């Protein structure tokens, strides 16, 4: 049985809750692109970096939205793999993805983009990895979902699509058409 609560659909007794539907996800991506542009109106000194593997689906969309808004503007966009900067790399097997940052970030403003901010450890690793490409003048963080009460490190997003309260046994799954044949964000009870 489904009950509507604003724009969130909760399916009772199934352990599944829709956080963002396909339409809400598209609107959220547009809003995040506009928010980034509010603070980075001149993109000449700003670079956008999507975090591999899941953050690039969001960053690809945000960059596409910015290109629609500013078609004449050059956007420096890169993709960063943080596998070997993780603090748990020795504990479990991680498959590395490609890093593609064909420019220096020295003295530039960097907007890091990832799908879900949970403990903060991925972002800590990304900050370490970024230094291999120069020393940025400023780094801001854009996430689709902020699981705000789950942080292990003092890291907060500058731009968040949706802020949610979860418990440790719950999992946030972001589904993208390219990977999952559907677009939505759901909360699962383990």
N, C-alpha and C positions, 0 to 999 in steps of 0.2 A: 504494500500500500504506500503510495507516495503522497507526501504533504508538502505544499509549497511554503517557503519562508523567504520572502523577498525574491531574490533571483537564485536562491540555492534550493536544489531539490534534494531531499533526504529520503532515502528508501529504507524504511524501518526494517529492522531485524536482518538486514543483508550485509551490514558492515561496510556499506559503500555510500559515499556522499559526494555529489557533484559540487565542486568549488567554483569552476568556471565552465560554462557551456561553450560550444564552438563560437557562437555569436559574441558572448561575453569576452572570450579569449581574443577575438579579432579587435574588439573595441579597446580592450586593455593594452594590446600591442600599440595601437594608434595613440592612446593616451601617453604611454611611456615614451614613444618617439617625440611627441610634442613637449613633454616635460624635459627631456634631454635637450631639445632645441631651445627651450626657455633659458637654460643656463649655459648653453654652448652655441649661441646664435651665429658666431663666426666659427666655422668648422676648420679653418685653416690651421689652427694650433691644437686641434682635438683629434684623437684617434679612438676608434671603437674596437674593443677586443672581446670576442666571444670565447667562452671557455668550453673546450672539448670535454666530453662529447655532447652533452645534452644542452648546454648553453648556446650552441651555435644555431639551433633551430629558432630560438628566440631572437638572437642577434641578427640572423639573416632577415627576419621579418621586420625588425626595428630599422635596420639599414635600408630595406626596401621602402618602408614608410617615409624615412627621411629623404630618400631620393625622389619620392613623389612630391614632397613638399618643396624641396630645393633641387630641382633637376639639373641646374647649372653648377652646383657646388661639387667640388671634389671631396669624397669621403675616404679617409684612410681607415680601412677595415681589415682587421687581422683575426686569426684564430689561434688560440693558445692551448697547448696540452700541458697539464701540470702533473702528469703521472709520476715522474721521478723527483718531484718536489714534495710529494705527499709524506706525511709522517707515519703512514701505515703501509708504505710500499713493501716493507719487508714482511709484514704480517699476512698479506694476501696477494694473489696474483692480479695484476692490473695490465691490461693491454694498452699500449701507448697509441695515441692518435697523432695525426700530423699537426705540427705547428706551422702556421703560415703568417708570418709578420715580416713582410718585405720592406720595412722602413724602421727607422730609429724612433724610439719614444722619448729620446733625450729632451728635457725641458718642455714636453708637451702635456696637455691634459688628456688623461686616459679615462674612458668609460668602460669598465669591466661589466660584462653581461653574463649572467647565469640564470638557470631556470628556477632553482629552489635554494634558498638560504636556510640552512639547518644549523649545524654546529659552528660554522665559520671556518672550519679547517680547510676546506677547498679554497676559500678566498685567501687565507693565509698562505697557502702553497702558491696561489696565483700571484700574489704580491712578490714572493721570492723569485718566481720564474720571470716576472716582468723585468727585473733588474738586469737580466741577460741582454735586454734590448735597449738599455739606457736608463737614465734616472728621470722619471716623469716629474713635472712640476706639481701635478695634482692627480689624484686617483679618486674616482667616484664609482659607486657600485649600483648597478641596476639589476633587479631580480623580478621574476614573474610572481613568485610566492615567497613570502617571508614567514617562516615558522618561528616567530619572535621569542618564545619562551624555551627554546631548545639550544640556545647558544652555549658553547663551551669556551669561546674566545670573544673578546669585546669588539665585535664587528657588526656594523649596522648598515643597511642599505640607504643610499641617497634617493633611490627611486624604487618603489615596490608596487607591483600590479595589484596584489592582494595580500593583506596581512591576516594570518590565521593563528589560532591557538590550537595546539595539538598536544597529545601525550606521546611518550616515547614509543609506545607500541603501535602507533599509527604511521602510515606511510603515505606520502604525497606522490602521485603518479601524474606526470605531464605527458599527455598523448599528442603526437604530431602526425599529420597525414602521411608524411614521407616515411615515417617509421612504423606507425601503429594503425594506419588507415582511418583514423578518427582524430578529431581535435577536441580535446577537453582536458580539464584538470580534475582529478578525483582524489578523495581521501579514503584510504583503505584501513580497516581495522585488521591487525595481524592475528 
